[in-house]
Amino acid sequence: MSDFDPDAENVPETQLESDGDGSGRPPRRTAVGASGSAPKPWLTPSEAQDGKPISYRSIHEMLQVEDDANFEVMSRAHQFLFHQLDTPFASPDEHKLRQQDLLNQLWNSWHRSPESLGAMTSEKLFANRSLIDLNHYQVFQVLPTAKVGIIKAVYEYLERLYHPDNPATRHEAKYKIVNEAWKVLSDLSSRKEYDKSLQASSRGRSNDAF
């Protein structure tokens, strides 16, 4: 995933909101205009020169998760990225703060929308997915380009979910699959080899189609 570098002159003012809902999620930064208006579209330096605003990136792309990733997985990815971008106020990194603001604009917009309510309350939970035929990235519901920190955040959640000591949701087969996937993706060299095998498999399927 490439870095997103909005033009500093077009970044709206920000204010820090307290979550206040007891969820344990980090505080949210929400962008506001000069007089409380909606935030302006963000521009990249090159597009700012042309005066052409770009649309917000999708929250799934920024979180590096699959388009159908469930709310818990997305929440873990959001928390990881938020804290990674967090900067002490004594020495603020403006680039990181702008990225953090964009991340939270997207997150707040998504999880407060009617479409996301189904993801939060429906029966579409990871525990109901079949893991047998999924590749390692699909097990964690992340994109192949996802940072290892995001994968680790999701792994820790799933490891506790399926752990044999968890009487409510323990699942020996899924616990084994999750740990096998993490063992491969947590190691740089083994992950590179796995990615090569996925690419080779994908090319093979493409050739079979003709």
C-alpha positions as CSV (number, residue, x, y, z in Angstrom):
1,M,0.0,0.0,0.0
2,S,1.5,3.3,-1.1
3,D,1.8,6.3,1.3
4,F,-0.9,8.9,1.0
5,D,0.5,12.4,1.0
6,P,-2.3,15.1,0.8
7,D,-1.3,18.6,0.0
8,A,-0.8,20.5,3.2
9,E,-2.6,23.6,2.0
10,N,-5.8,21.7,1.5
11,V,-5.9,19.9,4.8
12,P,-8.9,20.9,7.0
13,E,-8.5,21.9,10.6
14,T,-9.0,19.0,13.0
15,Q,-10.3,18.5,16.4
16,L,-9.9,15.5,18.7
17,E,-13.1,13.8,19.8
18,S,-13.4,11.6,22.9
19,D,-14.8,8.2,22.0
20,G,-16.8,8.1,25.2
21,D,-18.7,4.9,24.4
22,G,-16.7,2.6,26.6
23,S,-15.6,0.5,23.6
24,G,-11.9,0.9,24.4
25,R,-11.2,2.2,20.9
26,P,-8.8,5.1,20.5
27,P,-10.0,8.7,20.3
28,R,-11.3,9.8,16.9
29,R,-10.0,12.8,14.9
30,T,-12.7,14.3,12.8
31,A,-12.1,17.0,10.2
32,V,-14.1,20.1,10.3
33,G,-14.1,23.1,8.0
34,A,-13.3,26.7,9.1
35,S,-16.9,27.3,10.2
36,G,-17.9,23.7,11.0
37,S,-18.6,22.9,7.4
38,A,-17.9,19.5,5.8
39,P,-14.2,18.8,5.2
40,K,-12.8,19.6,1.8
41,P,-11.7,16.8,-0.6
42,W,-8.1,15.9,-0.1
43,L,-5.6,16.5,-2.9
44,T,-2.3,15.0,-3.7
45,P,0.4,17.5,-4.6
46,S,0.3,16.7,-8.3
47,E,-3.5,16.8,-8.5
48,A,-3.6,20.0,-6.4
49,Q,-1.6,21.7,-9.2
50,D,-4.3,20.7,-11.6
51,G,-7.0,21.8,-9.2
52,K,-8.7,18.4,-9.4
53,P,-9.7,16.9,-6.0
54,I,-9.7,13.2,-5.6
55,S,-12.3,11.2,-3.9
56,Y,-11.6,9.6,-0.5
57,R,-9.9,6.3,-0.6
58,S,-12.1,3.3,0.5
59,I,-11.8,2.4,4.2
60,H,-11.1,-1.2,3.2
61,E,-8.1,-0.1,1.0
62,M,-6.7,2.1,3.7
63,L,-7.2,-0.6,6.4
64,Q,-5.6,-3.1,4.0
65,V,-8.5,-5.6,4.5
66,E,-10.8,-7.5,2.1
67,D,-13.9,-5.7,0.9
68,D,-16.1,-8.2,2.9
69,A,-14.0,-8.1,6.1
70,N,-16.2,-8.1,9.2
71,F,-16.4,-5.3,11.7
72,E,-14.1,-6.8,14.3
73,V,-11.3,-7.4,11.7
74,M,-11.7,-3.8,10.4
75,S,-11.7,-2.5,14.0
76,R,-8.4,-4.3,14.8
77,A,-6.8,-2.9,11.6
78,H,-8.0,0.6,12.4
79,Q,-6.7,0.5,15.9
80,F,-3.3,-0.7,14.7
81,L,-3.0,2.0,12.1
82,F,-4.2,4.7,14.4
83,H,-1.6,4.0,17.0
84,Q,1.1,3.6,14.4
85,L,0.4,7.0,13.1
86,D,0.0,8.6,16.5
87,T,2.5,11.2,17.2
88,P,3.4,12.9,20.6
89,F,2.2,16.5,20.6
90,A,5.6,17.7,21.7
91,S,7.0,16.8,18.2
92,P,4.0,16.4,15.8
93,D,4.7,14.8,12.5
94,E,2.3,16.7,10.2
95,H,2.4,14.0,7.5
96,K,1.3,11.3,10.0
97,L,-1.3,13.6,11.5
98,R,-2.8,14.2,8.1
99,Q,-2.8,10.4,7.4
100,Q,-4.4,9.8,10.8
101,D,-7.1,12.4,10.1
102,L,-8.0,10.8,6.8
103,L,-8.0,7.3,8.3
104,N,-10.5,8.5,11.0
105,Q,-12.7,10.4,8.6
106,L,-13.1,7.2,6.6
107,W,-13.6,5.1,9.7
108,N,-16.2,7.4,11.2
109,S,-18.0,7.7,8.0
110,W,-18.1,4.0,7.4
111,H,-19.1,2.6,10.8
112,R,-21.8,5.3,11.3
113,S,-23.4,4.6,7.9
114,P,-26.5,2.4,7.4
115,E,-24.5,0.0,5.3
116,S,-22.1,-0.7,8.1
117,L,-24.7,-1.4,10.7
118,G,-25.4,-4.7,9.1
119,A,-21.7,-5.6,9.4
120,M,-21.8,-4.7,13.1
121,T,-25.0,-6.5,14.0
122,S,-25.6,-9.3,11.5
123,E,-24.6,-13.0,11.7
124,K,-21.8,-12.4,9.2
125,L,-19.1,-13.3,11.7
126,F,-15.6,-14.7,11.0
127,A,-16.4,-17.7,13.1
128,N,-19.0,-18.8,10.5
129,R,-16.6,-18.7,7.6
130,S,-15.1,-21.9,6.2
131,L,-11.3,-21.7,6.5
132,I,-10.4,-24.9,4.8
133,D,-10.2,-23.6,1.2
134,L,-8.9,-20.1,2.0
135,N,-5.3,-18.9,1.5
136,H,-3.4,-17.4,4.4
137,Y,-4.4,-13.9,3.7
138,Q,-8.1,-14.8,3.3
139,V,-7.9,-16.5,6.7
140,F,-7.1,-13.1,8.2
141,Q,-9.4,-11.2,5.8
142,V,-6.6,-8.9,4.8
143,L,-5.1,-8.0,1.4
144,P,-1.8,-9.6,0.3
145,T,-0.2,-6.1,0.7
146,A,-1.3,-5.8,4.4
147,K,1.4,-4.8,6.9
148,V,2.5,-7.5,9.3
149,G,1.3,-5.4,12.2
150,I,-2.3,-5.5,10.9
151,I,-2.1,-9.2,10.3
152,K,-0.7,-9.6,13.8
153,A,-3.6,-7.6,15.3
154,V,-6.1,-9.8,13.6
155,Y,-4.2,-13.0,14.5
156,E,-4.2,-12.1,18.2
157,Y,-8.0,-11.7,18.1
158,L,-8.5,-15.0,16.2
159,E,-6.0,-16.9,18.3
160,R,-8.0,-15.9,21.5
161,L,-11.3,-16.6,19.7
162,Y,-10.5,-20.2,18.8
163,H,-8.1,-21.1,21.6
164,P,-8.8,-24.4,23.3
165,D,-9.1,-22.6,26.6
166,N,-12.0,-20.4,25.3
167,P,-15.1,-22.4,26.2
168,A,-17.5,-20.3,24.2
169,T,-15.8,-20.3,20.8
170,R,-12.9,-22.8,20.9
171,H,-12.4,-24.6,17.6
172,E,-9.3,-26.9,17.3
173,A,-9.3,-27.1,13.5
174,K,-9.7,-23.3,13.0
175,Y,-7.1,-22.6,15.7
176,K,-4.6,-24.8,13.9
177,I,-5.3,-23.1,10.5
178,V,-4.9,-19.6,12.1
179,N,-1.6,-20.5,13.6
180,E,-0.3,-22.1,10.5
181,A,-1.2,-19.0,8.5
182,W,0.5,-16.7,11.0
183,K,3.6,-18.8,11.1
184,V,4.1,-18.3,7.4
185,L,3.0,-14.6,7.1
186,S,4.9,-13.4,10.2
187,D,8.3,-14.4,8.8
188,L,9.5,-12.2,5.9
189,S,11.3,-15.0,4.0
190,S,8.5,-17.5,4.3
191,R,6.0,-14.9,3.3
192,K,7.9,-14.0,0.2
193,E,8.0,-17.7,-0.8
194,Y,4.3,-18.0,-0.1
195,D,3.5,-15.0,-2.2
196,K,5.5,-16.5,-5.1
197,S,3.5,-19.7,-4.8
198,L,0.3,-17.7,-4.9
199,Q,1.3,-15.8,-8.0
200,A,2.4,-19.1,-9.7
201,S,-0.9,-20.7,-8.8
202,S,-2.8,-17.6,-10.1
203,R,-0.9,-17.8,-13.4
204,G,-1.7,-21.4,-13.7
205,R,-5.4,-20.9,-13.3
206,S,-5.3,-18.1,-15.9
207,N,-3.6,-20.3,-18.4
208,D,-6.1,-23.1,-17.8
209,A,-8.9,-20.6,-18.7
210,F,-7.7,-20.4,-22.3
